[in-house]
Amino acid sequence: MPDHRRKRYWRANLRLVAALLSIWAVAAFGLSIAAVEPLNRFRLAGFPLGFWLAQQGSIYVFIALTLVYAVAMDRLERRYGIES
């Protein structure tokens, strides 16, 4: 693969990782730590929503983002002709 295509591939990969980690950081820290008091006014499965997001929600978001990353990387590798 030519050097300029390799650089574009890695730039796209890093943008994807940064975007997904930003989403996870907002879910893990923003919603479950910084916004816990307003979220605790609501309940999910009998638990305060802020508590639930801190304990379970950020894990579910991380798993979903891992699946999104896998699908997005498959597309990215096809676009740049990379075989794994």
FIMIBA-152448 format. One record per atom (N, C-alpha, C): residue in three letters; atom name; x negated, y negated, z negated. Coordinates in pm, 1 decimal. Atoms other than C-alpha are relative to their C-alpha. Example, Ala and Ser with C-alpha at 12.3 -4.5 7.8 and 13.67 -1.06 7.14 Angstrom:
2
{r ALA N {-89.0 119.0 0.0}};
{r ALA CA {-1230.0 450.0 -780.0}};
{r ALA C {-90.0 -120.0 0.0}};
{r SER N {82.0 119.0 6.0}};
{r SER CA {-1367.0 106.0 -714.0}};
{r SER C {77.0 -109.0 -73.0}};
This chain:
84
{r MET N {-85.5 116.8 0.0}};
{r MET CA {0.0 0.0 0.0}};
{r MET C {-90.6 -123.7 0.0}};
{r PRO N {79.8 122.5 -3.2}};
{r PRO CA {-140.3 -342.2 89.8}};
{r PRO C {5.7 -73.8 -133.8}};
{r ASP N {13.4 68.1 128.3}};
{r ASP CA {-252.5 -559.7 -197.5}};
{r ASP C {114.8 -97.5 -27.3}};
{r HIS N {-107.4 96.6 23.2}};
{r HIS CA {16.8 -827.1 -147.1}};
{r HIS C {131.8 70.6 -35.5}};
{r ARG N {-121.0 -75.6 34.8}};
{r ARG CA {295.3 -563.7 -158.4}};
{r ARG C {-10.6 57.5 -140.6}};
{r ARG N {21.9 -52.8 134.6}};
{r ARG CA {143.2 -411.9 -472.1}};
{r ARG C {26.5 -110.2 -103.9}};
{r LYS N {-21.9 110.9 92.6}};
{r LYS CA {143.9 -753.4 -640.4}};
{r LYS C {147.7 -35.6 -10.2}};
{r ARG N {-144.0 28.2 2.8}};
{r ARG CA {506.5 -816.6 -541.4}};
{r ARG C {74.9 108.1 -77.4}};
{r TYR N {-62.5 -110.7 72.2}};
{r TYR CA {602.7 -472.1 -672.5}};
{r TYR C {-17.8 -17.8 -150.8}};
{r TRP N {24.7 14.7 142.6}};
{r TRP CA {438.1 -531.4 -1010.4}};
{r TRP C {66.6 -124.0 -56.3}};
{r ARG N {-69.6 120.3 44.6}};
{r ARG CA {581.3 -883.3 -1033.8}};
{r ARG C {148.7 30.4 -20.7}};
{r ALA N {-140.7 -38.5 12.9}};
{r ALA CA {930.5 -740.4 -974.0}};
{r ALA C {19.8 91.9 -120.2}};
{r ASN N {-7.1 -91.9 113.6}};
{r ASN CA {864.9 -465.8 -1229.0}};
{r ASN C {-6.9 -78.0 -131.1}};
{r LEU N {14.2 78.4 123.0}};
{r LEU CA {751.4 -715.6 -1492.9}};
{r LEU C {121.4 -89.7 -24.7}};
{r ARG N {-121.6 80.2 16.1}};
{r ARG CA {1052.3 -940.0 -1427.7}};
{r ARG C {113.8 85.8 -54.7}};
{r LEU N {-103.4 -92.0 46.6}};
{r LEU CA {1282.2 -641.7 -1476.2}};
{r LEU C {-20.7 34.1 -147.5}};
{r VAL N {29.4 -34.3 138.8}};
{r VAL CA {1110.2 -538.0 -1799.4}};
{r VAL C {26.9 -118.9 -92.1}};
{r ALA N {-21.9 119.5 82.2}};
{r ALA CA {1117.9 -895.2 -1933.6}};
{r ALA C {148.8 -27.3 -17.7}};
{r ALA N {-144.3 24.2 9.2}};
{r ALA CA {1487.7 -932.3 -1855.2}};
{r ALA C {66.2 101.2 -92.4}};
{r LEU N {-62.1 -103.4 82.5}};
{r LEU CA {1581.2 -600.6 -2015.6}};
{r LEU C {-41.5 -12.0 -146.1}};
{r LEU N {43.6 17.9 138.4}};
{r LEU CA {1370.0 -663.0 -2325.1}};
{r LEU C {63.5 -123.6 -63.4}};
{r SER N {-68.5 119.2 51.4}};
{r SER CA {1526.5 -1007.3 -2359.2}};
{r SER C {142.8 33.1 -41.9}};
{r ILE N {-136.8 -42.6 34.3}};
{r ILE CA {1873.5 -853.9 -2353.9}};
{r ILE C {-1.5 81.4 -128.5}};
{r TRP N {8.3 -82.9 120.0}};
{r TRP CA {1767.5 -598.9 -2613.5}};
{r TRP C {-32.8 -83.9 -123.4}};
{r ALA N {35.9 86.3 112.8}};
{r ALA CA {1610.5 -868.2 -2834.8}};
{r ALA C {121.7 -78.5 -48.0}};
{r VAL N {-121.0 73.0 38.7}};
{r VAL CA {1931.8 -1069.5 -2828.1}};
{r VAL C {95.5 93.3 -73.5}};
{r ALA N {-91.0 -95.6 64.3}};
{r ALA CA {2133.4 -759.8 -2915.5}};
{r ALA C {-54.1 44.2 -136.0}};
{r ALA N {57.1 -55.1 122.6}};
{r ALA CA {1892.7 -630.4 -3181.4}};
{r ALA C {-20.1 -106.6 -107.4}};
{r PHE N {32.0 101.8 99.4}};
{r PHE CA {1790.3 -953.9 -3348.8}};
{r PHE C {105.6 -110.3 -6.7}};
{r GLY N {-94.3 111.0 -2.8}};
{r GLY CA {2031.9 -1222.7 -3238.0}};
{r GLY C {134.7 35.7 -58.2}};
{r LEU N {-134.7 -36.0 44.2}};
{r LEU CA {2362.4 -1044.8 -3290.0}};
{r LEU C {1.1 66.7 -136.1}};
{r SER N {-7.1 -77.8 123.6}};
{r SER CA {2271.8 -817.2 -3577.3}};
{r SER C {-72.3 -64.8 -117.5}};
{r ILE N {68.3 66.2 111.1}};
{r ILE CA {2052.9 -1052.3 -3783.2}};
{r ILE C {44.4 -145.3 -10.2}};
{r ALA N {-28.9 143.3 4.7}};
{r ALA CA {2108.7 -1416.6 -3690.5}};
{r ALA C {150.3 -28.0 -7.0}};
{r ALA N {-144.5 25.3 -6.0}};
{r ALA CA {2482.2 -1391.8 -3622.9}};
{r ALA C {79.9 99.5 -83.1}};
{r VAL N {-66.2 -106.5 75.4}};
{r VAL CA {2566.1 -1127.0 -3881.9}};
{r VAL C {120.8 -51.7 -79.5}};
{r GLU N {-111.0 51.0 81.8}};
{r GLU CA {2788.9 -1346.1 -4101.1}};
{r GLU C {128.0 -20.9 80.8}};
{r PRO N {-124.2 14.2 -77.8}};
{r PRO CA {3036.2 -1452.8 -3829.1}};
{r PRO C {51.5 133.4 54.3}};
{r LEU N {-42.3 -129.3 -54.5}};
{r LEU CA {3038.3 -1100.4 -3683.3}};
{r LEU C {62.8 88.9 -106.5}};
{r ASN N {-53.7 -84.5 107.3}};
{r ASN CA {3115.5 -944.1 -4022.4}};
{r ASN C {146.7 -28.1 -29.1}};
{r ARG N {-143.9 26.7 15.4}};
{r ARG CA {3460.4 -1103.7 -4009.6}};
{r ARG C {83.9 103.4 75.5}};
{r PHE N {-68.3 -101.5 -81.2}};
{r PHE CA {3550.9 -833.3 -3757.7}};
{r PHE C {-45.8 137.7 -44.2}};
{r ARG N {33.2 -138.2 39.0}};
{r ARG CA {3555.5 -458.4 -3815.0}};
{r ARG C {1.2 90.2 121.9}};
{r LEU N {7.7 -101.8 -104.2}};
{r LEU CA {3460.5 -167.2 -3592.3}};
{r LEU C {-16.0 134.2 -70.3}};
{r ALA N {-1.2 -131.6 64.3}};
{r ALA CA {3542.3 186.8 -3707.6}};
{r ALA C {-7.8 -12.8 -152.7}};
{r GLY N {-3.9 18.4 143.7}};
{r GLY CA {3598.6 51.8 -4058.0}};
{r GLY C {-119.6 -73.3 -58.7}};
{r PHE N {120.0 68.2 47.8}};
{r PHE CA {3260.0 -121.1 -4083.6}};
{r PHE C {-2.5 -143.6 51.2}};
{r PRO N {15.9 135.6 -50.9}};
{r PRO CA {3179.5 -491.3 -4055.6}};
{r PRO C {-80.8 3.2 131.0}};
{r LEU N {61.9 -3.9 -133.3}};
{r LEU CA {3079.6 -563.3 -3693.9}};
{r LEU C {-148.8 -32.5 -4.4}};
{r GLY N {142.4 33.8 10.4}};
{r GLY CA {2747.1 -726.3 -3789.7}};
{r GLY C {-82.5 117.4 -49.8}};
{r PHE N {67.3 -119.4 52.3}};
{r PHE CA {2648.7 -420.6 -3993.0}};
{r PHE C {-6.5 108.6 106.6}};
{r TRP N {-4.2 -104.1 -102.2}};
{r TRP CA {2757.5 -186.8 -3714.0}};
{r TRP C {-100.0 -29.1 111.0}};
{r LEU N {95.9 35.1 -105.5}};
{r LEU CA {2555.1 -377.3 -3452.8}};
{r LEU C {-142.6 21.4 -46.2}};
{r ALA N {135.4 -18.6 51.7}};
{r ALA CA {2248.2 -370.6 -3675.5}};
{r ALA C {-36.5 147.7 -8.4}};
{r GLN N {29.3 -141.1 19.9}};
{r GLN CA {2278.3 3.1 -3740.9}};
{r GLN C {13.9 84.1 126.3}};
{r GLN N {-28.9 -85.6 -115.0}};
{r GLN CA {2421.5 146.8 -3419.8}};
{r GLN C {-4.7 -74.3 132.8}};
{r GLY N {-16.8 72.6 -125.9}};
{r GLY CA {2485.5 -119.4 -3159.2}};
{r GLY C {-129.3 -24.6 74.4}};
{r SER N {126.1 27.4 -68.9}};
{r SER CA {2125.4 -211.8 -3086.8}};
{r SER C {-60.6 128.0 56.8}};
{r ILE N {48.8 -127.9 -52.4}};
{r ILE CA {2041.3 156.6 -3041.9}};
{r ILE C {74.6 35.0 129.3}};
{r TYR N {-78.5 -26.1 -121.3}};
{r TYR CA {2326.0 198.8 -2791.5}};
{r TYR C {-40.8 -92.9 113.4}};
{r VAL N {44.8 95.4 -102.4}};
{r VAL CA {2215.4 -115.8 -2609.1}};
{r VAL C {-135.0 44.9 55.5}};
{r PHE N {131.9 -45.9 -45.3}};
{r PHE CA {1857.1 18.6 -2594.0}};
{r PHE C {13.2 120.9 92.0}};
{r ILE N {-19.6 -118.3 -85.3}};
{r ILE CA {1975.6 351.8 -2450.2}};
{r ILE C {58.4 -41.0 134.6}};
{r ALA N {-59.3 47.4 -125.5}};
{r ALA CA {2191.1 174.6 -2191.2}};
{r ALA C {-103.8 -72.7 85.0}};
{r LEU N {102.9 72.6 -74.8}};
{r LEU CA {1901.5 -53.0 -2095.2}};
{r LEU C {-106.6 94.9 56.5}};
{r THR N {93.6 -100.0 -51.6}};
{r THR CA {1674.6 250.3 -2057.0}};
{r THR C {55.5 63.3 127.2}};
{r LEU N {-63.3 -55.1 -120.6}};
{r LEU CA {1921.9 398.8 -1808.9}};
{r LEU C {0.7 -102.4 113.2}};
{r VAL N {4.0 106.0 -101.1}};
{r VAL CA {1948.4 65.6 -1626.3}};
{r VAL C {-140.1 -12.5 57.6}};
{r TYR N {138.8 8.1 -46.5}};
{r TYR CA {1567.7 51.6 -1607.7}};
{r TYR C {-33.7 114.6 95.5}};
{r ALA N {29.1 -115.7 -85.5}};
{r ALA CA {1546.6 401.8 -1460.9}};
{r ALA C {62.8 -16.0 138.2}};
{r VAL N {-69.0 19.2 -128.5}};
{r VAL CA {1803.7 324.4 -1189.6}};
{r VAL C {-65.5 -113.3 78.5}};
{r ALA N {60.8 114.9 -68.0}};
{r ALA CA {1648.8 -15.4 -1112.6}};
{r ALA C {-139.3 33.6 52.4}};
{r MET N {134.3 -37.2 -46.2}};
{r MET CA {1299.2 133.4 -1088.1}};
{r MET C {7.5 94.6 119.8}};
{r ASP N {-17.9 -84.7 -117.5}};
{r ASP CA {1422.1 402.1 -847.8}};
{r ASP C {23.4 -84.9 124.3}};
{r ARG N {-27.4 89.0 -113.0}};
{r ARG CA {1558.2 128.0 -624.2}};
{r ARG C {-123.3 -80.0 38.7}};
{r LEU N {120.0 79.7 -25.2}};
{r LEU CA {1244.0 -81.5 -661.0}};
{r LEU C {-106.8 84.2 69.4}};
{r GLU N {99.8 -87.5 -61.2}};
{r GLU CA {1018.7 213.8 -574.2}};
{r GLU C {39.0 36.1 143.6}};
{r ARG N {-43.4 -25.4 -138.5}};
{r ARG CA {1229.6 293.7 -267.7}};
{r ARG C {-25.8 -120.6 88.0}};
{r ARG N {18.3 121.9 -78.8}};
{r ARG CA {1214.1 -68.3 -155.5}};
{r ARG C {-147.9 -19.0 39.1}};
{r TYR N {141.5 19.1 -27.7}};
{r TYR CA {833.1 -72.0 -179.3}};
{r TYR C {-68.9 127.6 50.3}};
{r GLY N {55.8 -122.9 -57.2}};
{r GLY CA {784.4 285.0 -52.0}};
{r GLY C {-94.7 74.3 -92.2}};
{r ILE N {82.9 -68.9 97.7}};
{r ILE CA {634.7 426.3 -368.7}};
{r ILE C {65.7 132.3 -34.2}};
{r GLU N {-52.3 -132.5 35.4}};
{r GLU CA {674.9 796.2 -431.7}};
{r GLU C {-52.8 36.9 -136.4}};
{r SER N {44.5 -39.7 134.1}};
{r SER CA {666.6 927.5 -787.1}};
{r SER C {-18.3 147.7 -10.3}};
